Amino acid sequence: MTETETNAYDVVVLGAGPVGENVADRTRAAGLTTAVVESELVGGECSYWACMPSKALLRPVIARADARRVPGLRQSVQGPLDAAAVLAHRDYYTSDWKDDGQVGWLDSIGAALHRGHGRLTGPRTVTVTGPDGGERVLTARHAVAVCTGSRAALPGLPGLDAVKPWTSREATSSHTVPGRLIVIGGGVVATEMATVWQALGSQVTLLVRGKGLLPRMEPFAGELIAEALKEAGADVRTGTSVESVTRENGTVVAVTGTGERIEADEILFATGRAPRTDDIGLESIGLAPGSWLPVDDSLRVSGHDWLYAVGDVNHRALLTHQGKYQARIAGAAIAARATGETLLAEPWGAHAATADHTAVPQVVFTDPEAAAVGLSLAEAEEAGHRVRAVDVDLSTVSGAGLYADGYQGRARMVVDVEDEILRGVTFVGPGVGELIHSATIAVAGQVPVGRLWHAVPSYPTISEVWLRLLEAYRDA
């Protein structure tokens, strides 16, 4: 491609990660011609550097931990993990960082893939610079959807680039196990990667500026995970800032706020995310490059009736599954507007991403797992709801004892005492990730507590915690 070409479509999607793929799937299902622009791998961050590789790394770690809690099995799994096999397992789930399968899927739905860097160059117009430097102009009759996601945000420490720190990408794609690893941060990426690399043989030092881990969850979630990391051998330090980082003869040296020097082979910064909007031409339509893009519940950008921002870029809920949910809503809304159908934009309507506000689920795949949906107690109170928290020790549930000897975990249900519905639910403990969808249904469906008594949990499962929670609420 040596000269500029122009192509017209009904919809142009910037970014071919899970979010962009789902927008394209919905618009193609509605009969709209759709182009997808991708500068890296089709499948995006989740497929190659986040969800899939991290969970592939974590699965053997969690399986071994669970097996060590089962009588008759624990003696067989006392040795170290086979790091090479674990990393190969990770490589399999990333398709060795090749996107042929994902490209084939786009082809199967009839979406047109344009490889290269896409930039907005005016209303409804995207110019794609291909790998050979040639340009292709794509115009959209109805909508452009920005689905470019987010990237790791690094702090402004002097000389950090020269240190070549790990971000989430390096942490999930490394082919070697560092002997010593410093992890900076206390969120999901930090706790999950500390769990992985400690189990694979690294000596992990986790440095957290705040008071505890997982600050957006109930406090007990971070407390239980911190205890488990320490028991596994990690050095977990809260209230610790990093003032400088250097690399001396291959060794990373981090200096804390107290002047202590901590040495390691690698250092991972898991200190937040920034939108990938700095070089997509936002200035051509009056928006600030590098900014998050505020949207309404149909995912349309404020002040631009043709522009949608879906997934991480709108900063509503930086989770793959939530971005895919938004994509289904956005794709349906684009199609409805394009065909003149009535927009169902009321809360919980077909064209409103209502769950972003009240029913966002998340699982942290550490040992123990932490899973939550909706509002924490503090968030519910801050939002002005009259609520009561009900806590249950998960070890009191028969299914938990069968799941693992010495099971440790906790559950919390945040109940709106006026409406008698659940505002939020949190579980912490082995295997609780598979519990969270039941809580998501209860929260999103605004199921009354009285009706939940009729949702009978099977015996003996960990799901009996629902009965224990209801009993605790009744008896309080």
MARLOBA-211049 format. One record per residue (C-alpha): x, y, z. Coordinates in steps of 0.02 Angstrom, whole numbers, padded with zeros to 5 digits, always signed. Example, Ala and Ser with C-alpha at 12.3 -4.5 7.8 and 13.67 -1.06 7.14 Angstrom:
2
+00615-00225+00390;+00684-00053+00357;
//
This chain:
476
+00000+00000+00000;+00091+00155-00061;-00048+00282-00083;-00197+00335+00018;-00354+00230+00000;-00527+00275+00062;-00652+00147+00126;-00826+00178+00196;-00909+00071+00330;-01059+00087+00443;-00949+00068+00597;-00762+00086+00629;-00690+00008+00787;-00521+00066+00853;-00442-00079+00946;-00463-00268+00924;-00455-00325+01103;-00603-00416+01183;-00700-00253+01193;-00675-00205+01011;-00711-00383+00957;-00877-00381+01050;-00929-00214+00977;-00892-00282+00804;-00986-00443+00841;-01144-00348+00892;-01140-00223+00747;-01107-00361+00620;-01250-00464+00694;-01361-00312+00661;-01307-00309+00479;-01193-00157+00490;-01030-00159+00393;-00888-00147+00518;-00701-00113+00509;-00583-00153+00652;-00414-00066+00670;-00273-00145+00771;-00091-00092+00790;-00033-00245+00889;-00112-00418+00909;-00294-00455+00878;-00359-00509+01047;-00279-00366+01140;-00205-00347+01314;-00317-00477+01396;-00269-00618+01278;-00081-00593+01278;-00024-00491+01428;-00161-00490+01560;-00310-00603+01597;-00262-00760+01502;-00075-00772+01539;-00093-00718+01720;-00229-00846+01755;-00132-00981+01663;+00015-00942+01777;-00094-00939+01932;-00193-01100+01900;-00050-01221+01945;-00009-01116+02098;-00187-01122+02163;-00211-01306+02118;-00056-01353+02217;-00111-01248+02365;-00282-01331+02364;-00207-01505+02348;-00095-01475+02498;-00252-01450+02603;-00329-01618+02555;-00292-01775+02661;-00214-01915+02561;-00153-01795+02428;-00047-01667+02518;+00106-01781+02532;+00110-01801+02343;+00123-01615+02307;+00255-01554+02427;+00389-01524+02296;+00419-01364+02198;+00319-01318+02045;+00395-01361+01876;+00425-01181+01824;+00465-01227+01643;+00302-01323+01627;+00203-01180+01706;+00279-01054+01586;+00245-01170+01438;+00064-01185+01497;+00057-00994+01495;+00130-00989+01320;-00004-01110+01259;-00142-00997+01322;-00067-00846+01235;-00050-00947+01073;+00135-00904+01084;+00086-00722+01055;+00016-00759+00883;-00157-00699+00836;-00204-00813+00691;-00353-00887+00785;-00421-00717+00834;-00401-00652+00655;-00496-00805+00594;-00638-00764+00713;-00650-00585+00648;-00655-00653+00472;-00794-00774+00522;-00910-00632+00575;-00873-00530+00419;-00778-00387+00500;-00639-00305+00399;-00471-00300+00489;-00354-00155+00455;-00182-00177+00533;-00090-00020+00581;-00102+00133+00691;-00272+00216+00683;-00300+00399+00721;-00456+00505+00715;-00432+00640+00583;-00603+00720+00597;-00783+00674+00633;-00821+00494+00581;-00649+00479+00501;-00504+00366+00549;-00337+00365+00457;-00238+00205+00472;-00050+00206+00447;-00002+00031+00396;+00158-00065+00435;+00233-00006+00270;+00195+00177+00306;+00052+00190+00183;-00111+00269+00236;-00291+00212+00223;-00438+00325+00267;-00590+00241+00344;-00754+00336+00357;-00899+00284+00468;-01078+00316+00417;-01145+00291+00592;-01013+00269+00728;-00832+00259+00779;-00799+00156+00936;-00638+00190+01032;-00589+00025+01115;-00402+00054+01136;-00396+00003+01320;-00266+00056+01446;-00081+00035+01482;+00022+00023+01639;+00055+00191+01721;+00231+00213+01789;+00276+00339+01924;+00385+00488+01884;+00543+00424+01968;+00703+00497+01894;+00798+00374+01784;+00662+00241+01791;+00672+00205+01604;+00855+00155+01621;+00808+00026+01754;+00695-00063+01628;+00562-00105+01756;+00431-00237+01732;+00251-00185+01704;+00105-00306+01697;+00161-00355+01522;+00333-00413+01573;+00267-00495+01730;+00148-00605+01631;+00265-00643+01485;+00436-00671+01565;+00520-00834+01514;+00635-00836+01665;+00603-00838+01852;+00697-00697+01939;+00787-00748+02097;+00726-00592+02186;+00579-00484+02134;+00518-00319+02206;+00334-00283+02175;+00273-00105+02197;+00086-00087+02227;-00055-00165+02324;-00191-00195+02196;-00244-00343+02091;-00092-00352+01976;+00028-00334+02123;-00053-00468+02230;-00079-00592+02089;+00097-00574+02021;+00172-00583+02195;+00076-00746+02217;+00139-00817+02052;+00322-00775+02062;+00341-00820+02246;+00267-00992+02205;+00382-01012+02055;+00537-00983+02161;+00566-00796+02171;+00596-00711+02337;+00462-00577+02327;+00463-00412+02421;+00295-00324+02406;+00302-00137+02443;+00134-00052+02471;+00117+00135+02496;-00054+00121+02579;-00114+00034+02736;-00157-00131+02655;-00188-00235+02500;-00337-00223+02384;-00398-00055+02449;-00556-00058+02342;-00620-00215+02426;-00677-00246+02604;-00525-00227+02720;-00527-00410+02772;-00492-00464+02592;-00322-00380+02589;-00284-00436+02766;-00312-00621+02729;-00212-00613+02567;-00068-00522+02652;-00062-00656+02786;-00058-00793+02654;+00081-00708+02556;+00186-00692+02712;+00155-00874+02755;+00213-00920+02579;+00377-00829+02611;+00348-00658+02534;+00404-00501+02625;+00250-00388+02631;+00276-00209+02689;+00134-00083+02699;+00153+00104+02724;+00313+00098+02622;+00355+00220+02483;+00492+00203+02352;+00592+00361+02326;+00718+00303+02196;+00763+00153+02089;+00927+00114+02003;+01005-00036+01918;+01186-00068+01966;+01281-00207+01875;+01117-00292+01835;+01048-00279+02011;+00897-00169+02046;+00910-00060+02201;+00753+00020+02270;+00772+00151+02407;+00622+00173+02522;+00561+00328+02611;+00660+00277+02765;+00821+00262+02664;+00825+00072+02663;+00903-00008+02509;+00816-00163+02441;+00903-00264+02306;+00824-00378+02176;+00847-00448+02002;+00688-00369+01935;+00562-00241+01993;+00378-00237+01946;+00277-00077+01954;+00092-00115+01972;+00040+00062+02012;-00112+00096+01906;-00170+00115+01727;-00178+00256+01600;-00291+00267+01446;-00220+00226+01275;-00287+00387+01201;-00128+00492+01189;-00101+00462+01002;-00270+00423+00925;-00309+00598+00858;-00427+00659+00993;-00368+00837+00963;-00446+00830+00789;-00620+00824+00868;-00590+00942+01013;-00544+00816+01147;-00384+00809+01250;-00255+00677+01199;-00215+00555+01338;-00380+00584+01429;-00512+00463+01490;-00669+00480+01386;-00829+00511+01486;-00984+00426+01416;-01169+00405+01449;-01244+00236+01489;-01256+00191+01304;-01066+00220+01299;-01080+00373+01186;-00951+00509+01217;-01022+00671+01284;-01047+00801+01146;-01015+00681+01001;-01167+00587+00938;-01062+00471+00828;-00920+00430+00949;-00921+00288+01075;-00788+00245+01206;-00800+00068+01269;-00698-00026+01399;-00552+00043+01498;-00545+00207+01401;-00703+00272+01485;-00635+00234+01660;-00800+00160+01722;-00739-00015+01767;-00566-00072+01711;-00608-00257+01695;-00614-00362+01538;-00783-00440+01576;-00857-00270+01613;-00785-00199+01453;-00862-00342+01355;-01028-00306+01439;-01013-00123+01388;-00970-00180+01211;-01130-00281+01198;-01229-00130+01257;-01137-00009+01143;-01152-00123+00991;-01338-00139+01020;-01357+00049+01045;-01259+00088+00885;-01370-00032+00789;-01530+00038+00863;-01483+00217+00819;-01425+00167+00645;-01589+00079+00605;-01703+00202+00690;-01761+00083+00826;-01820+00148+00994;-01674+00164+01115;-01707+00070+01277;-01597+00181+01385;-01687+00169+01552;-01590+00084+01694;-01565-00101+01657;-01629-00072+01480;-01553-00156+01327;-01452+00000+01286;-01394+00054+01460;-01238-00012+01548;-01320+00003+01719;-01216-00133+01799;-01064-00019+01789;-01136+00080+01933;-01205-00051+02051;-01159-00229+02005;-00977-00243+01950;-00904-00414+01993;-00719-00453+02014;-00613-00602+02062;-00434-00588+02125;-00350-00756+02088;-00232-00759+02236;-00224-00892+02372;-00348-00868+02451;-00458-00798+02313;-00554-00638+02341;-00717-00605+02250;-00836-00459+02265;-00983-00378+02177;-01071-00214+02205;-01029-00094+02345;-00920-00122+02497;-00990-00069+02665;-00892+00094+02659;-00947+00131+02480;-01129+00096+02520;-01125+00211+02670;-01036+00347+02571;-01171+00333+02437;-01302+00371+02570;-01381+00199+02584;-01443+00138+02753;-01355-00029+02760;-01302-00166+02878;-01155-00282+02852;-01174-00466+02894;-01015-00570+02912;-00993-00759+02916;-00836-00862+02946;-00830-00975+02793;-00747-01113+02893;-00915-01143+02979;-00990-01206+02816;-00982-01395+02793;-00934-01382+02610;-00784-01274+02654;-00719-01404+02776;-00736-01538+02642;-00650-01427+02514;-00494-01405+02621;-00428-01450+02792;-00405-01293+02895;-00511-01190+02774;-00497-01004+02811;-00612-00876+02735;-00743-00745+02764;-00903-00683+02682;-00993-00518+02696;-01165-00467+02636;-01208-00281+02633;-01396-00265+02651;-01499-00109+02617;-01611-00107+02770;-01742+00002+02685;-01765-00095+02523;-01707-00263+02594;-01596-00296+02442;-01411-00329+02431;-01295-00184+02391;-01137-00290+02391;-01063-00459+02430;-00882-00510+02463;-00807-00683+02481;-00627-00724+02528;-00564-00903+02533;-00508-01048+02424;-00625-01079+02277;-00738-00930+02306;-00715-00862+02129;-00850-00985+02072;-00970-00916+02203;-00972-00737+02144;-01094-00756+01999;-01232-00806+02119;-01199-00644+02213;-01194-00547+02049;-01367-00611+02003;-01433-00564+02175;-01361-00388+02166;-01400-00352+01983;-01573-00428+01999;-01608-00332+02160;-01675-00494+02233;-01763-00461+02399;-01691-00545+02551;-01858-00629+02577;-01846-00713+02408;-01666-00768+02437;-01729-00883+02575;-01810-00984+02435;-01646-01003+02338;-01593-01163+02425;-01405-01201+02419;-01355-01380+02385;-01280-01478+02529;-01135-01495+02562;-01064-01353+02458;-00974-01192+02500;-01130-01107+02430;-01215-01144+02596;-01132-00985+02653;-01286-00900+02579;-01395-00986+02708;-01275-00938+02848;-01276-00756+02789;-01466-00750+02786;-01476-00829+02959;-01351-00702+03027;-01453-00559+02952;-01615-00628+03026;-01540-00657+03198;-01445-00493+03214;
//
